[in-house]
């Protein structure tokens, strides 16, 4: 089985969020299960010099962008046993930041076409091309329209993964002629509600559409979650499948993680308490092992449930002996509000703004609970990392949170959950966790053990992807 994994980011080369983590870990897990999975991504200017030194130039060719031809160079490198190809075009990718540019439609329509063109130049014909999120969503579309009947491209199957349906690649109709360059009889594949929608095109054209958790696959057929694509997804539900994300358990290993204050493990948890003390010192809190620390490690955006936190954070901090640490960045509305919370509660609340991976690991290792009250959550990685570090998740039952966290009320679960999107239901779950922490230490220790015993490695997910690839490859 040969798979070409098309992604706009992948760790360790370029990372902005969960997609990059998945694209760095899943191909390794597939490779470990004897799938020849290779990755193709843009050659961004921010890729470090040390990683660039590992790259070898292979070839160059032109790529059609509607009526224009644009240069494309292909570089190759091997990282963690996986072969990576890099699409080089400084006009599109020598930028500050990965996304958010005025011409993102052009940049990533070019990238999708370049990934397909590269197949005839890299001596690698995949059985399956696996695209991810809107940035490469035109890959199944372009394959259907331009490549399916070309020599050297026959019988390739396409899979598209929706990591977050909120981000769809929506643009004006004018790009149909300026960028996409397909005949009018193909417009229905990519148009939706009078505009161009890259994700819609992938749903229409891919052989299989996956999401990053089973519950999310069902949820996105509901208008509450679908951001307008529910009718398309419902009509194509026969090709929709949810496969739960894993995490890189080698990187996220408290027994070896160089970014924690101290090492610890399931068999020797003493370092967990030492990490908590060090975290209290780091943030200037009173050092007291008996005061629980709740962390929030999140993008500060609305679908992460921060409206619920805003509603009750003062009530929580005034009424309980608890410390809260928040790490993240996002919308100014939330950044400004939580600055105010830090000002009002200088002894109980700390805010660190930014995307700081090293600090996040210290926070996971040193906290007692993780709060993740998402309005929607395709899969979520934070709760999986928290479990690995013995930090108990408090989550709303949605998407991947529902699939990975079960309430410990029956003494078998691995966290605390609540169902409705309601601030005081969330507060009730938080208070239950605080009550257990203070009043039943033996049960709390058992809960931490159950959390750390959870296996969310990529191997199980990789096997499900392999079964899915084999299924579509055998279907003609």
HUHUNOR-V512438 format. One record per backbone hydrogen bond with DSSP energy under -0.5 kcal/mol. CO is the residue of the C=O (numbers start at 1). NH is the residue of the N-H. E is the energy in kcal/mol with one decimal. If there is no record, write none. Layout:
co->[CO	CO]
nh->[NH	NH]
e->[E	E]
This chain:
co->[1	2	2	3	3	4	4	5	5	6	10	10	14	17	18	19	20	20	21	22	25	26	27	28	29	30	30	31	34	35	36	36	38	39	40	41	42	44	48	49	51	52	56	59	61	63	65	68	70	72	73	74	74	75	76	77	79	82	83	84	85	86	86	87	87	88	89	89	90	93	93	95	101	103	104	105	106	107	108	109	110	111	112	113	114	115	116	117	118	118	119	124	127	128	128	129	129	130	131	132	133	134	136	137	138	139	140	141	142	142	143	143	147	150	153	157	158	158	159	160	160	161	161	162	164	166	167	168	169	171	172	173	174	174	175	175	176	176	179	183	184	186	186	187	187	190	192	195	196	197	198	199	200	201	202	208	209	210	211	212	213	214	215	216	218	219	219	222	222	223	226	229	230	231	232	234	236	237	239	241	241	247	248	251	253	253	254	257	268	268	269	269	270	270	271	272	273	274	275	276	277	278	279	280	280	281	286	288	290	292	292	293	293	294	295	296	296	299	300	301	301	302	303	303	305	305	306	307	308	309	309	312	313	314	315	316	320	321	323	324	325	326	327	328	329	331	331	332	333	334	335	336	337	338	339	340	341	343	345	345	348	350	351	352	354	356	357	358	359	360	361	362	363	368	369	370	370	372	372	377	381	382	383	384	385	386	387	390	392	393	394	395	396	398	398	399	399	400	401	406	406	407	408	414	415	416	418	420	422	423	424	425	426	427	428	429	430	431	432	433	434	435	436	440	441	442	443	444	445	446	447	448	449	450	451	454	456	457	458	459	460	461	462	463	464	465	466	467	468	469	470	471	474]
nh->[36	127	128	5	38	6	130	7	40	132	13	14	10	21	22	23	11	24	25	26	29	30	31	32	33	33	35	34	36	37	3	38	5	85	7	87	44	47	52	53	54	55	76	74	72	70	68	65	63	61	88	58	59	86	56	84	82	79	39	77	41	75	88	43	89	73	92	93	94	45	95	97	104	107	108	109	110	111	112	113	114	115	116	117	118	119	119	120	121	122	124	126	157	4	130	131	159	6	161	136	136	137	139	141	142	143	144	145	146	147	147	148	150	153	156	129	207	208	131	162	210	133	163	212	167	168	134	199	198	196	175	176	177	178	179	180	181	182	66	186	187	189	190	190	191	197	195	192	171	201	202	203	204	205	206	160	241	162	243	245	217	218	219	220	221	222	225	225	226	227	229	233	234	235	236	237	239	240	209	211	243	249	252	253	256	257	264	260	265	271	272	273	273	274	275	276	277	278	279	280	281	282	283	284	285	284	288	291	292	294	323	368	369	325	371	298	327	301	331	304	306	305	375	376	308	309	310	311	312	312	313	316	317	318	319	320	322	292	294	350	296	352	298	354	300	334	335	336	337	338	339	340	341	342	343	344	345	346	348	349	324	326	353	328	356	360	361	362	363	364	365	366	367	392	295	372	394	374	396	400	385	386	387	388	389	391	390	392	370	416	372	418	398	401	402	402	403	404	405	414	415	410	411	393	408	395	397	422	426	427	428	429	430	431	432	433	434	435	436	437	438	439	440	444	445	446	447	448	449	450	451	452	453	454	454	456	247	461	462	463	464	465	466	467	468	469	470	471	472	473	474	475	476]
e->[-2.4	-2.2	-1.9	-0.6	-2.8	-0.7	-2.9	-0.6	-2.5	-0.6	-1.3	-2.3	-1.3	-1.3	-2.6	-2.8	-2.2	-1.1	-1.6	-3.0	-2.0	-2.6	-2.5	-2.2	-0.8	-0.7	-2.2	-1.8	-0.5	-1.9	-2.1	-0.6	-3.7	-3.2	-2.1	-2.5	-1.3	-1.2	-2.3	-2.0	-1.1	-1.7	-2.3	-2.8	-1.8	-2.9	-2.1	-2.6	-2.7	-2.3	-3.3	-3.2	-1.1	-2.5	-2.7	-3.6	-2.1	-2.6	-2.4	-2.2	-2.2	-1.9	-0.7	-2.8	-0.6	-2.1	-0.8	-2.4	-1.8	-1.7	-1.5	-0.6	-1.6	-2.7	-2.5	-1.6	-2.3	-1.8	-2.0	-1.9	-2.9	-2.4	-1.3	-2.6	-2.3	-0.5	-1.0	-1.2	-2.3	-1.2	-0.8	-0.7	-2.6	-2.5	-0.5	-0.7	-2.7	-2.9	-2.2	-0.8	-1.3	-1.1	-1.7	-0.7	-3.5	-2.5	-2.2	-2.4	-3.2	-1.0	-0.9	-2.5	-2.3	-1.9	-1.1	-2.7	-1.6	-1.4	-2.7	-0.5	-2.6	-2.9	-0.8	-0.7	-1.5	-0.8	-0.5	-2.1	-2.6	-2.8	-1.5	-2.1	-0.7	-1.6	-2.6	-2.7	-2.4	-0.7	-0.5	-2.4	-1.4	-1.6	-0.6	-1.4	-2.4	-2.8	-1.4	-2.8	-2.5	-1.7	-1.7	-2.3	-2.2	-2.0	-2.8	-2.3	-2.1	-3.0	-2.4	-1.7	-1.5	-1.2	-2.5	-2.3	-1.3	-2.5	-0.5	-1.8	-1.7	-0.6	-1.3	-2.5	-2.7	-1.9	-1.5	-1.3	-2.0	-1.4	-3.1	-2.0	-0.5	-1.2	-3.0	-1.5	-2.0	-2.3	-1.7	-1.0	-2.3	-0.5	-1.8	-0.8	-0.6	-1.3	-2.3	-1.8	-2.1	-2.3	-2.4	-2.5	-2.3	-2.6	-2.1	-0.5	-2.5	-1.0	-0.8	-1.6	-0.6	-0.5	-2.4	-2.3	-2.2	-2.4	-2.8	-0.6	-2.9	-1.7	-2.8	-1.5	-0.6	-1.9	-1.8	-1.5	-0.8	-1.3	-2.8	-1.6	-1.1	-0.6	-1.8	-2.8	-2.4	-2.6	-1.9	-1.4	-1.2	-0.6	-3.2	-2.3	-2.5	-2.8	-2.3	-1.3	-2.0	-0.7	-2.3	-3.1	-1.7	-2.6	-1.5	-1.7	-1.7	-2.1	-1.8	-2.3	-2.2	-0.5	-1.5	-2.2	-2.9	-2.6	-0.5	-2.0	-0.8	-2.2	-1.7	-1.3	-2.3	-2.8	-2.2	-1.8	-1.6	-2.5	-2.9	-0.5	-3.0	-0.7	-1.3	-2.0	-2.6	-2.8	-2.0	-1.7	-1.5	-2.9	-1.7	-0.5	-2.3	-2.4	-3.0	-1.5	-1.8	-1.6	-1.1	-0.6	-1.2	-1.2	-2.2	-1.3	-1.5	-0.7	-2.2	-0.5	-2.3	-2.6	-2.5	-2.1	-2.1	-2.3	-1.9	-1.7	-2.3	-2.8	-1.9	-1.8	-2.4	-2.6	-2.2	-2.4	-2.5	-2.7	-1.8	-2.2	-2.7	-1.9	-2.3	-2.4	-2.1	-2.6	-2.4	-2.3	-1.5	-0.7	-1.1	-0.7	-2.3	-0.6	-3.0	-2.1	-1.5	-2.3	-2.5	-2.2	-2.0	-3.1	-2.8	-2.1	-2.2	-2.3	-1.8	-0.7	-0.6]
